C-alpha cells in the first residue's frame, strides 16, 4: 500500500471509537450492568490504546537482491539491456500498525509502496538499482525511506493529541452505554414490563494478554559485546507501565493513603509481576551491596533487566542521596537501565518537579539530560561511580500522593 494515504485522520478517530462502542454493545445488557465498571473501562483503555509509530533503524535487514535484465533507453533513444537489482529493505517498528494507513492533515505529498506485517511488527519496501554500486544503493534506499516515512511524525502528532483525551472519551463511551441500559430498565419498570432478573453470574472484565518480551539475541554483522543489555523496547514498555500505573493511583487515593514506601512499592510490583512472561519481579532483592526495592529479572538465567528504587520525597538533599544509594549500593557493571520512583506527599507538586529538574545536574554521576517522557517522568544519562565510560539510563518519576 502507499504509506500514509489510505484513511484520513479526520475519519480515523471516529472509526476507532466505533470499534469500542461495538465491543461494549456485543457484551449485552446483563454484562455491562454487572461488570466492575473500573476494571472493564481499564481493559478497554489498555486494549485500544494507540501507541505512536517508531521505526527501529538498528533492525534494518537487506535481503539478497532479485537480479533480472530490463530494456532501457540511452540518451539517444537507443535501447539496451541492463542488469537490475531489486532489494527488499525491512525494519521492525513499534506502535500501532494501522497508523501506516492514516493520512495526516496537513499532509506532505510524498509516499512510497510499503508492506506491513503486523504479526511480527515489520515494515518493508523495495528499491531497484542498475549497477552494483554501494553509493547508488544507499542513495536509492535513503530516498525511498524518506518518501515512505515523511508523514510519520505528523501522524504521531495526531496520536499525541488523540491520547491527551483518550481515557476520558473511553470512560464516557462506556458510561453512555451503561446509562442507556439503566434508562431502559427504569422505563420497563415504570410501565410494569417484566425484565430478566439480575443475573447471579459474576461478570469479570477481560484481561490483556501478558506482553511477551524475548531475550535479546545477537544479530548478524554486529560486533560482539560481553555486556548484556536490555532492549529499548522493553525498557520503554516497563517505564510506560510503571508511569501509567502511578498516574492511575494518583486518581485513587484509597490505593495509597496510609501506605509507607514498601506498601506503595508493592502496588507497582504487582503490575510488573503480571505484565511479562518469562520474567520475575521481586521486591527488597539483594543486589551487589544492598536490597533494591524492585528488580525485574529473566526467569531463565536470573539476569537483571530493570532496577528501581522507591522513595518518599523529603527534599532535594534526600533526593540526591537516593540516587547515590541506587548507584553506590545496588548497581553492578552489568546494570544499565534503572529508575528512581518518588512518592510526593507535598501539596505543591509543581515546585517539586522544578526542583528535581534543577538540582539533578549537581549529582556527581550526572552526565546529561535526555528528554521528558511525561509531565513527571524525566530521562537522564548517568555513569557508574568508578567508571565514567559506563553509561546508565536513569528515569526519575514523581507521583503525587497528597491525600491524607
FILUM-663885 format. One record per residue (C-alpha): residue number from 0; x, y, z; residue in three letters. Coordinates in steps of 0.001 Angstrom, whole numbers. Example, Ala and Ser with C-alpha at 12.3 -4.5 7.8 and 13.67 -1.06 7.14 Angstrom:
<sites>
SITE;0;12300;-4500;7800;ala
SITE;1;13670;-1060;7140;ser
</sites>
This chain:
<sites>
SITE;0;0;0;0;unk
SITE;1;1012;3637;-335;unk
SITE;2;2282;4810;3034;unk
SITE;3;69;7220;4998;unk
SITE;4;-2547;7734;2260;unk
SITE;5;-5453;5346;2875;unk
SITE;6;-7563;6793;5720;unk
SITE;7;-7917;10458;6568;unk
SITE;8;-7109;11341;10166;unk
SITE;9;-10411;13227;10212;unk
SITE;10;-12164;9829;9907;unk
SITE;11;-9774;7613;11853;unk
SITE;12;-10804;8568;15448;unk
SITE;13;-14490;8123;14554;unk
SITE;14;-13822;4634;13209;unk
SITE;15;-11643;3792;16174;unk
SITE;16;-14161;4836;18807;unk
SITE;17;-16890;2998;16898;unk
SITE;18;-14910;-228;17389;unk
SITE;19;-15014;370;21146;unk
SITE;20;-18762;1025;21051;unk
SITE;21;-19306;-2203;19126;unk
SITE;22;-17308;-4254;21637;unk
SITE;23;-19321;-2791;24527;unk
SITE;24;-22570;-3486;22681;unk
SITE;25;-21530;-7077;21933;unk
SITE;26;-21282;-7826;25666;unk
SITE;27;-25016;-7314;26217;unk
SITE;28;-27011;-5544;28891;unk
SITE;29;-26554;-8029;31752;unk
SITE;30;-22795;-7949;31380;unk
SITE;31;-22480;-4162;31192;unk
SITE;32;-24749;-3615;34213;unk
SITE;33;-22938;-6169;36375;unk
SITE;34;-19289;-5983;35424;unk
SITE;35;-16922;-3936;37584;unk
SITE;36;-17027;-569;35818;unk
SITE;37;-13482;466;36688;unk
SITE;38;-11910;-2827;35657;unk
SITE;39;-13798;-3055;32371;unk
SITE;40;-13028;551;31462;unk
SITE;41;-9342;-13;32203;unk
SITE;42;-9453;-3129;29995;unk
SITE;43;-10903;-1097;27111;unk
SITE;44;-8372;1679;27600;unk
SITE;45;-5437;-727;27505;unk
SITE;46;-6760;-2814;24601;unk
SITE;47;-7466;127;22306;unk
SITE;48;-4664;2455;23372;unk
SITE;49;-2861;3881;20324;unk
SITE;50;907;3765;20582;unk
SITE;51;2812;6128;18250;unk
SITE;52;4924;4654;15476;unk
SITE;53;8681;4296;15758;unk
SITE;54;10902;2744;13126;unk
SITE;55;13764;839;14766;unk
SITE;56;16661;1818;12499;unk
SITE;57;19121;-648;14028;unk
SITE;58;16898;-3559;12973;unk
SITE;59;17433;-2907;9257;unk
SITE;60;17626;-6054;7151;unk
SITE;61;18584;-6083;3472;unk
SITE;62;17533;-9170;1547;unk
SITE;63;19675;-10680;-1220;unk
SITE;64;18709;-8961;-4493;unk
SITE;65;16478;-10365;-7181;unk
SITE;66;18502;-9975;-10341;unk
SITE;67;16994;-9556;-13830;unk
SITE;68;17515;-7681;-17069;unk
SITE;69;15499;-4761;-18391;unk
SITE;70;15424;-2804;-21618;unk
SITE;71;16391;829;-21105;unk
SITE;72;16844;3799;-23429;unk
SITE;73;20099;5710;-23626;unk
SITE;74;20317;9459;-24197;unk
SITE;75;19923;8959;-27948;unk
SITE;76;16771;6846;-27600;unk
SITE;77;18553;3591;-28357;unk
SITE;78;17504;531;-26373;unk
SITE;79;19947;-1674;-24495;unk
SITE;80;19795;-4496;-21958;unk
SITE;81;20796;-3572;-18397;unk
SITE;82;21116;-5660;-15253;unk
SITE;83;18707;-4655;-12488;unk
SITE;84;18862;-5496;-8794;unk
SITE;85;15754;-5332;-6589;unk
SITE;86;16379;-5274;-2836;unk
SITE;87;13873;-5668;-13;unk
SITE;88;14627;-3352;2928;unk
SITE;89;12912;-4313;6187;unk
SITE;90;12664;-2709;9639;unk
SITE;91;10986;-3636;12870;unk
SITE;92;8659;-990;14264;unk
SITE;93;6860;-166;17482;unk
SITE;94;3349;1217;17736;unk
SITE;95;14;558;16092;unk
SITE;96;340;-835;12575;unk
SITE;97;-2961;748;11476;unk
SITE;98;-1292;4149;11627;unk
SITE;99;739;3421;8475;unk
SITE;100;-2528;3803;6549;unk
SITE;101;-3529;7132;8116;unk
SITE;102;-3222;10324;6080;unk
SITE;103;-2374;13251;8341;unk
SITE;104;-3714;16749;8000;unk
SITE;105;-1719;18627;6790;unk
SITE;106;-150;16016;4513;unk
SITE;107;3261;16189;2844;unk
SITE;108;2911;14993;-734;unk
SITE;109;5383;12138;-562;unk
SITE;110;4667;8433;-288;unk
SITE;111;6045;5033;-1232;unk
SITE;112;4789;1469;-1529;unk
SITE;113;5301;-368;1752;unk
SITE;114;4365;-3771;3152;unk
SITE;115;3253;-4222;6769;unk
SITE;116;3472;-7459;8728;unk
SITE;117;1528;-6849;11936;unk
SITE;118;2249;-10289;13380;unk
SITE;119;5981;-9650;13668;unk
SITE;120;5840;-5828;13593;unk
SITE;121;7864;-5265;10441;unk
SITE;122;7583;-2729;7642;unk
SITE;123;9414;-3128;4345;unk
SITE;124;9838;-1601;901;unk
SITE;125;11722;-2448;-2295;unk
SITE;126;14320;-462;-4217;unk
SITE;127;15856;-1022;-7643;unk
SITE;128;19310;-137;-8886;unk
SITE;129;21018;-865;-12201;unk
SITE;130;24599;-1382;-11140;unk
SITE;131;26461;-2937;-8258;unk
SITE;132;27376;327;-6643;unk
SITE;133;27156;998;-2899;unk
SITE;134;26667;4736;-3407;unk
SITE;135;23750;4157;-5780;unk
SITE;136;22256;1627;-3345;unk
SITE;137;22480;3943;-335;unk
SITE;138;21053;6851;-2303;unk
SITE;139;18070;4786;-3515;unk
SITE;140;17467;3404;-32;unk
SITE;141;17643;6835;1575;unk
SITE;142;15249;8375;-950;unk
SITE;143;12751;5510;-581;unk
SITE;144;12913;5672;3222;unk
SITE;145;12332;9415;3186;unk
SITE;146;9330;9157;864;unk
SITE;147;7844;6240;2793;unk
SITE;148;8054;7810;6254;unk
SITE;149;7935;11564;5631;unk
SITE;150;4469;11761;7210;unk
SITE;151;5210;9537;10210;unk
SITE;152;5912;12387;12645;unk
SITE;153;2752;14221;11578;unk
SITE;154;677;11118;12279;unk
SITE;155;2376;10786;15668;unk
SITE;156;1465;14411;16422;unk
SITE;157;-2172;13460;15818;unk
SITE;158;-1760;10448;18109;unk
SITE;159;-371;12625;20906;unk
SITE;160;-3369;14933;20627;unk
SITE;161;-5716;11935;20484;unk
SITE;162;-4174;10345;23584;unk
SITE;163;-4489;13542;25622;unk
SITE;164;-8253;12992;25850;unk
SITE;165;-8423;9272;25090;unk
SITE;166;-9053;7834;28559;unk
SITE;167;-11821;10326;29296;unk
SITE;168;-13575;9558;25990;unk
SITE;169;-13421;5772;26536;unk
SITE;170;-14872;6172;30033;unk
SITE;171;-17606;8383;28593;unk
SITE;172;-18466;5843;25868;unk
SITE;173;-18832;3090;28466;unk
SITE;174;-20922;5305;30733;unk
SITE;175;-23252;6236;27871;unk
SITE;176;-23850;2564;27093;unk
SITE;177;-24451;1728;30739;unk
SITE;178;-26817;4673;31214;unk
SITE;179;-28799;3581;28160;unk
SITE;180;-29385;157;29713;unk
SITE;181;-30247;1682;33098;unk
SITE;182;-32784;4017;31481;unk
SITE;183;-34287;1095;29580;unk
SITE;184;-34737;-928;32778;unk
SITE;185;-36224;2078;34560;unk
SITE;186;-38683;2589;31705;unk
SITE;187;-39714;-1086;31696;unk
SITE;188;-40208;-961;35442;unk
SITE;189;-42361;2179;35196;unk
SITE;190;-44776;520;32750;unk
SITE;191;-44697;-2832;34539;unk
SITE;192;-42831;-4707;31819;unk
SITE;193;-41086;-7715;33287;unk
SITE;194;-37344;-7697;32803;unk
SITE;195;-34912;-10503;33379;unk
SITE;196;-33897;-10889;36978;unk
SITE;197;-30415;-9738;37838;unk
SITE;198;-28078;-12500;36907;unk
SITE;199;-26335;-14384;39667;unk
SITE;200;-23280;-14898;37483;unk
SITE;201;-20151;-12991;38361;unk
SITE;202;-19071;-10899;35430;unk
SITE;203;-15376;-10136;35256;unk
SITE;204;-13523;-7825;32941;unk
SITE;205;-11323;-9481;30298;unk
SITE;206;-7602;-9269;30813;unk
SITE;207;-4995;-8164;28350;unk
SITE;208;-2601;-10995;27458;unk
SITE;209;778;-10677;29072;unk
SITE;210;3360;-8987;26910;unk
SITE;211;5988;-11478;25800;unk
SITE;212;9445;-9951;25942;unk
SITE;213;12032;-12204;24342;unk
SITE;214;15624;-12182;25475;unk
SITE;215;17756;-10102;23101;unk
SITE;216;19677;-12219;20615;unk
SITE;217;22923;-11479;18839;unk
SITE;218;22299;-10318;15293;unk
SITE;219;24486;-10930;12277;unk
SITE;220;27150;-8414;11364;unk
SITE;221;27069;-6833;14823;unk
SITE;222;30191;-6501;16929;unk
SITE;223;30150;-8881;19888;unk
SITE;224;29689;-7308;23288;unk
SITE;225;30126;-9176;26566;unk
SITE;226;27846;-6743;28403;unk
SITE;227;24211;-7949;28388;unk
SITE;228;21760;-5216;27562;unk
SITE;229;18017;-4803;27970;unk
SITE;230;16212;-3924;24753;unk
SITE;231;14992;-362;24388;unk
SITE;232;11555;-1754;23545;unk
SITE;233;11277;-3459;26909;unk
SITE;234;12770;-559;28878;unk
SITE;235;10272;1820;27259;unk
SITE;236;7415;-574;28000;unk
SITE;237;8412;-1078;31642;unk
SITE;238;8659;2670;32182;unk
SITE;239;5299;3239;30492;unk
SITE;240;3626;566;32625;unk
SITE;241;5097;1999;35835;unk
SITE;242;4287;5594;34873;unk
SITE;243;712;4821;33802;unk
SITE;244;150;2794;36987;unk
SITE;245;1394;5675;39121;unk
SITE;246;-810;8201;37329;unk
SITE;247;-3783;5891;37815;unk
SITE;248;-3020;5593;41545;unk
SITE;249;-2992;9395;41849;unk
SITE;250;-6699;9317;40933;unk
SITE;251;-7492;6595;43504;unk
SITE;252;-6372;7785;46971;unk
SITE;253;-7576;4554;48573;unk
SITE;254;-4623;2815;46919;unk
SITE;255;-2004;4988;48636;unk
SITE;256;-3486;6570;51791;unk
SITE;257;-1704;5288;54887;unk
SITE;258;928;3328;52955;unk
SITE;259;4665;3613;53517;unk
SITE;260;7364;3173;50870;unk
SITE;261;7064;-619;50969;unk
SITE;262;3288;-556;50669;unk
SITE;263;3432;1831;47726;unk
SITE;264;6166;-210;46066;unk
SITE;265;4025;-3353;46228;unk
SITE;266;1328;-1656;44135;unk
SITE;267;3813;-1323;41257;unk
SITE;268;5374;-4711;41884;unk
SITE;269;2022;-6403;41371;unk
SITE;270;1632;-4799;37932;unk
SITE;271;5120;-5841;36806;unk
SITE;272;4656;-9396;38119;unk
SITE;273;1596;-9895;35921;unk
SITE;274;2801;-7969;32878;unk
SITE;275;5605;-10052;31382;unk
SITE;276;6064;-13699;30534;unk
SITE;277;9430;-15270;31241;unk
SITE;278;10336;-12759;33949;unk
SITE;279;10173;-12469;37717;unk
SITE;280;9562;-9212;39580;unk
SITE;281;10714;-9080;43178;unk
SITE;282;10891;-6530;45968;unk
SITE;283;13675;-5953;48513;unk
SITE;284;16009;-8155;46471;unk
SITE;285;19705;-8377;47281;unk
SITE;286;21880;-6959;44520;unk
SITE;287;25526;-6073;44999;unk
SITE;288;25727;-4186;48323;unk
SITE;289;22100;-3898;49395;unk
SITE;290;18475;-4702;48738;unk
SITE;291;16882;-2885;45811;unk
SITE;292;13168;-2073;46024;unk
SITE;293;12228;-3554;42629;unk
SITE;294;14231;-5873;40380;unk
SITE;295;12852;-7393;37198;unk
SITE;296;14810;-10480;36127;unk
SITE;297;14770;-13034;33360;unk
SITE;298;13372;-16219;34868;unk
SITE;299;15692;-18408;32796;unk
SITE;300;19090;-17125;33880;unk
SITE;301;18325;-14628;36649;unk
SITE;302;19962;-11720;34839;unk
SITE;303;18750;-8259;35798;unk
SITE;304;16530;-6407;33351;unk
SITE;305;15406;-3441;35404;unk
SITE;306;16176;-1998;38850;unk
SITE;307;14122;671;40605;unk
SITE;308;14395;2427;43948;unk
SITE;309;11309;3907;45649;unk
SITE;310;11489;6928;47958;unk
SITE;311;9053;9317;49599;unk
SITE;312;10057;12871;48701;unk
SITE;313;11863;14626;51551;unk
SITE;314;13556;17438;49663;unk
SITE;315;16432;17913;47264;unk
SITE;316;19173;16690;49598;unk
SITE;317;17452;13347;50238;unk
SITE;318;16660;13069;46518;unk
SITE;319;20343;13285;45605;unk
SITE;320;21215;10822;48379;unk
SITE;321;18668;8378;46920;unk
SITE;322;20470;8483;43559;unk
SITE;323;23780;7826;45322;unk
SITE;324;22229;4897;47189;unk
SITE;325;20925;3420;43946;unk
SITE;326;24274;3716;42164;unk
SITE;327;26660;3027;45056;unk
SITE;328;24876;76;46655;unk
SITE;329;22761;-1680;44052;unk
SITE;330;24237;-1360;40564;unk
SITE;331;26859;-3624;39076;unk
SITE;332;28732;-3036;35831;unk
SITE;333;26049;-5088;34052;unk
SITE;334;23136;-2816;35054;unk
SITE;335;22404;-84;32520;unk
SITE;336;18674;760;32838;unk
SITE;337;17272;1909;36166;unk
SITE;338;14633;4171;37703;unk
SITE;339;14060;6256;40806;unk
SITE;340;10378;6463;41796;unk
SITE;341;9461;9381;44063;unk
SITE;342;6221;9498;46054;unk
SITE;343;5382;13154;46663;unk
SITE;344;3077;13993;49563;unk
SITE;345;3628;17754;49309;unk
SITE;346;652;19759;48116;unk
SITE;347;2792;21703;45616;unk
SITE;348;3916;19059;43119;unk
SITE;349;4995;21634;40519;unk
SITE;350;7638;23043;42853;unk
SITE;351;8951;19515;43475;unk
SITE;352;9216;18791;39739;unk
SITE;353;11102;22036;39163;unk
SITE;354;13481;21166;41996;unk
SITE;355;14154;17708;40523;unk
SITE;356;14997;19119;37100;unk
SITE;357;17104;21945;38542;unk
SITE;358;19126;20022;41132;unk
SITE;359;19755;16635;39492;unk
SITE;360;22672;18011;37451;unk
SITE;361;24505;18626;40746;unk
SITE;362;24929;14896;41284;unk
SITE;363;28482;13663;40774;unk
SITE;364;27403;10802;38478;unk
SITE;365;25245;13000;36241;unk
SITE;366;26144;13044;32521;unk
SITE;367;23291;14692;30643;unk
SITE;368;19559;15320;30332;unk
SITE;369;17877;13324;27550;unk
SITE;370;14137;14063;27427;unk
SITE;371;10822;14359;29267;unk
SITE;372;8956;11071;28992;unk
SITE;373;5913;12619;30653;unk
SITE;374;4850;15564;32816;unk
SITE;375;6551;13970;35820;unk
SITE;376;8896;11432;34203;unk
SITE;377;12364;12594;33165;unk
SITE;378;15120;10722;31312;unk
SITE;379;18814;11196;32114;unk
SITE;380;22164;9617;31354;unk
SITE;381;24435;8888;34336;unk
SITE;382;27656;6918;34707;unk
SITE;383;28784;4305;37197;unk
SITE;384;30676;5587;40266;unk
SITE;385;34078;4220;39288;unk
SITE;386;33670;4059;35526;unk
SITE;387;32835;7299;33750;unk
SITE;388;32696;5426;30429;unk
SITE;389;29929;3050;31563;unk
SITE;390;26651;4829;30789;unk
SITE;391;23442;4155;32709;unk
SITE;392;19953;5282;31707;unk
SITE;393;18127;6720;34725;unk
SITE;394;14434;7560;34705;unk
SITE;395;13194;9799;37525;unk
SITE;396;9435;9541;38083;unk
SITE;397;7384;11545;40571;unk
SITE;398;3846;10613;41653;unk
SITE;399;1559;12942;43587;unk
SITE;400;98;11031;46549;unk
SITE;401;-1028;14043;48609;unk
SITE;402;-4288;12863;50184;unk
SITE;403;-4077;12106;53913;unk
</sites>
